[in-house]
Amino acid sequence: MKKESSRIPLLSIAIFCFVVGALSVLINLSNSNDPEEQAAPADTGSNTSQKNALIVGVDRLDQSEPQLLSVWLATFQFPSKEVLLQGFPTNFQLSTSSIPLSNLFGWGPDSSVNASFIDAIQKAADVEVDVVLVLDEVGFVTLIDYLEGITLTGNFMDGPTVISALRVFYEDPLISLEAQGKVLRALADRVETLGEAPNLTPLFNLIPEHAYTSESPSVIAVSFGLLLPLHSDAIRIQEWQDTN
C-alpha cells in the first residue's frame, strides 16, 4: 500500500500528554477498583531514580511500514518528579553508523518496534529505554482537540491548524525538531489542566489502531506512578546534544 505523502513532525508531543493523562486515570482506577491488588510503589533503590520512555511519531499505524516523523526521549526523575524531554532529528545517526533513525525504524517480527532503532537511542543517550510509545496522525489530531488546542505566539491552534502550520518544516529534520520543541512547550503548559482523573476514553480508544505501547497500561502506571502529580514547571525540553 502506498504511503500518504503528508508528514506530521509533532506526533510524539501528543503521546507525552497522552501518557501523563493515562497514568492519572490508571492509578485512580487501580486505587478505587482493586484495593486489594494495588501495586506497591516502585522501589527506587536510592535517593534518586529514573525511567525512560521512547516516544515516537509516525504517519499511519494501519500501514505495515509507517513513516517515522518524530523521536523524543522522556526521562522521568524520582522522587523530584522532574521530566527531561530530548528530541532527536529523524536523520540522526550514531557516530558508528551511517544509517539514520528514519531507516532504522520499523516493526520487528513480533510486531514491536525494531530493536536496532531502540538500541540506537539507548547508545546515543547512554540509557535503558523502559517503554516505547508510538502515536500516528489520527491520534495526534484527536489528542490536540481533546486538550482543546494550544496557544502559540498568542494564536489559538487546534489539531488540524497545528498540522498545517508545521507541515512546511517536514523536509528539514533540524528545523522540524526546533518547531516541535516550541509546540511541546505550549502543550506542557496544559499538563496540569488534565486534573487527577480526566475522562480519557477518547484517548484509550486510539489503542491499537492509532497508538502503540510496548507495555500494558497497567505496567506503565506502576512504573511511572511516582511521577504524579506532574507540574509544567518541572518539565525541561531540549534538542539532542551529542557530548561525545
C-alpha positions in Angstrom: 0.0 0.0 0.0 1.3 3.4 -0.9 2.1 5.8 1.9 0.4 9.2 2.1 2.9 12.0 1.4 1.8 14.2 4.3 4.1 14.3 7.3 3.4 15.5 10.8 6.6 16.1 12.8 5.0 16.6 16.2 3.1 13.4 16.9 5.5 12.5 19.8 4.3 15.5 21.7 0.8 14.2 21.7 2.0 10.9 23.2 3.6 12.7 26.1 0.3 14.3 27.1 -1.5 11.0 26.4 0.9 9.2 28.8 0.6 11.8 31.6 -3.2 11.7 31.4 -3.4 7.9 31.1 -1.2 7.5 34.2 -3.5 9.7 36.2 -6.6 7.7 35.2 -5.0 4.3 35.6 -3.7 5.0 39.1 -7.0 6.3 40.2 -8.8 3.3 38.7 -6.3 1.0 40.5 -6.9 2.7 43.8 -10.7 2.7 43.5 -11.4 -0.7 41.8 -8.8 -3.1 43.0 -7.9 -2.0 46.6 -6.6 -5.5 47.5 -4.4 -5.7 44.5 -2.8 -2.3 44.4 0.8 -2.4 43.1 3.3 -1.2 45.6 5.3 2.0 44.6 8.4 1.3 42.6 11.5 0.8 44.8 13.9 3.5 43.8 16.7 1.7 45.5 18.4 5.0 46.4 17.5 8.7 46.9 17.1 9.1 43.1 15.9 7.0 40.2 14.7 7.5 36.7 12.6 5.9 34.0 13.0 6.4 30.3 10.2 6.5 27.7 10.9 6.5 24.0 8.2 8.5 22.3 7.8 8.1 18.5 5.5 9.8 16.0 4.6 8.2 12.7 2.2 8.9 9.8 -0.1 5.9 10.0 -0.2 2.8 12.2 -2.5 1.0 9.9 0.3 0.5 7.4 3.0 -2.2 7.5 5.8 0.3 7.1 4.8 3.6 8.9 6.9 6.6 8.2 9.0 8.0 11.1 8.1 11.6 11.8 9.5 12.5 15.3 11.6 11.0 18.1 11.7 12.1 21.7 13.3 10.5 24.8 11.5 11.4 28.0 13.5 10.9 31.2 11.4 10.9 34.4 13.3 11.6 37.6 12.2 10.3 41.0 11.5 11.5 43.6 12.0 15.0 42.3 9.2 14.5 39.6 11.3 16.3 37.0 11.0 15.4 33.3 13.6 15.9 30.6 12.4 15.7 27.0 15.2 15.3 24.4 14.3 15.5 20.8 16.2 13.7 18.0 16.1 14.7 14.4 14.8 11.8 12.2 18.1 11.8 10.3 20.2 11.3 13.4 23.0 8.8 13.1 25.3 7.2 15.6 28.9 8.0 15.1 29.5 4.3 14.4 26.7 4.0 11.9 25.7 5.5 8.5 22.0 4.6 8.9 19.7 7.4 10.1 16.9 6.7 12.5 14.3 7.1 9.7 15.7 4.0 8.1 16.2 2.0 11.3 12.6 2.5 12.4 10.1 -0.3 11.6 8.3 -3.2 13.1 10.0 -6.4 14.2 8.8 -10.0 13.7 6.9 -9.8 17.0 5.1 -6.6 16.0 7.2 -4.5 18.3 9.4 -1.6 17.3 12.7 -2.7 15.7 15.4 -3.5 18.3 18.0 -1.7 16.2 16.1 1.5 16.4 15.7 1.3 20.2 19.3 0.3 20.6 20.5 3.4 18.6 18.7 5.7 21.0 20.0 3.8 24.0 23.6 4.0 22.8 23.3 7.7 21.9 21.8 8.8 25.3 23.5 6.1 27.4 20.2 5.0 28.9 18.0 1.9 29.0 14.6 2.5 27.5 11.8 1.2 29.8 8.8 1.7 27.5 8.2 2.6 23.8 5.1 4.6 22.8 4.0 5.3 19.2 1.2 7.6 18.0 0.1 8.2 14.5 -1.6 11.1 12.7 -5.1 10.4 13.7 -4.1 10.0 17.3 -2.3 13.4 17.2 -5.3 15.2 15.9 -7.6 13.5 18.4 -5.4 14.5 21.3 -4.8 18.1 20.4 -8.6 18.5 20.0 -9.2 16.7 23.3 -6.9 19.2 25.0 -9.0 21.9 23.3 -6.0 23.2 21.3 -2.9 25.2 22.3 -1.9 28.8 22.2 1.3 29.5 20.4 2.8 33.1 19.9 -0.6 34.4 21.0 -2.6 32.4 18.5 -5.0 29.6 19.3 -4.4 26.4 17.3 -6.5 23.2 17.1 -5.1 19.9 15.8 -5.6 20.5 12.1 -4.2 24.0 12.4 -1.1 22.8 14.2 -0.5 20.3 11.4 -1.0 22.8 8.7 1.4 25.3 10.3 4.2 22.7 10.8 3.9 20.7 7.6 6.1 23.3 5.9 9.1 22.2 8.0 8.9 18.4 7.3 11.7 18.3 4.7 14.3 19.7 7.2 14.7 17.4 10.3 16.5 20.0 12.3 14.1 22.9 11.7 11.2 20.4 12.3 12.8 19.5 15.6 13.0 23.1 16.7 9.4 23.6 15.8 8.4 20.5 17.8 10.1 22.0 20.8 8.0 25.2 20.6 4.8 23.3 20.3 5.8 20.9 23.1 6.4 23.8 25.4 2.9 25.1 24.7 1.4 21.6 25.4 3.4 21.2 28.6 1.6 24.2 30.0 -1.6 22.3 29.6 -0.5 19.2 31.6 -1.9 20.5 34.9 -5.3 21.1 33.3 -5.9 17.4 32.9 -6.7 17.1 36.6 -6.4 14.0 38.7 -8.9 11.8 36.9 -10.0 13.1 33.5 -12.2 11.2 31.1 -9.7 9.7 28.7 -12.0 7.4 26.9 -11.3 9.1 23.5 -7.6 8.6 24.0 -7.8 5.0 25.2 -9.9 4.3 22.1 -6.9 5.1 20.0 -5.2 1.8 21.0 -4.3 -0.2 19.0 -5.4 1.3 15.7 -3.7 4.7 16.2 -1.5 4.2 19.3 1.0 1.5 20.4 2.7 0.8 23.8 5.4 -1.7 24.4 4.0 -2.4 27.9 0.4 -2.7 29.1 -1.2 0.5 30.5 -1.2 -1.1 34.0 2.5 -1.8 33.9 3.2 1.8 32.8 1.1 3.1 35.6 3.1 1.1 38.2 6.5 2.2 36.7 5.7 5.9 36.3 3.1 6.3 39.1 5.6 8.1 41.4 5.7 11.0 38.8 2.2 12.2 39.6 1.1 14.8 40.1 3.1 16.4 37.4 3.6 20.2 37.1 4.6 22.0 34.0 7.4 23.9 35.6 9.1 20.5 36.3 9.4 19.8 32.5 12.5 20.6 30.6 12.6 20.4 26.8 15.7 20.4 24.6 17.1 19.2 21.3 19.5 16.3 21.5 23.0 17.4 22.3 25.8 15.0 21.4 28.5 15.3 24.0 30.8 12.6 22.6 
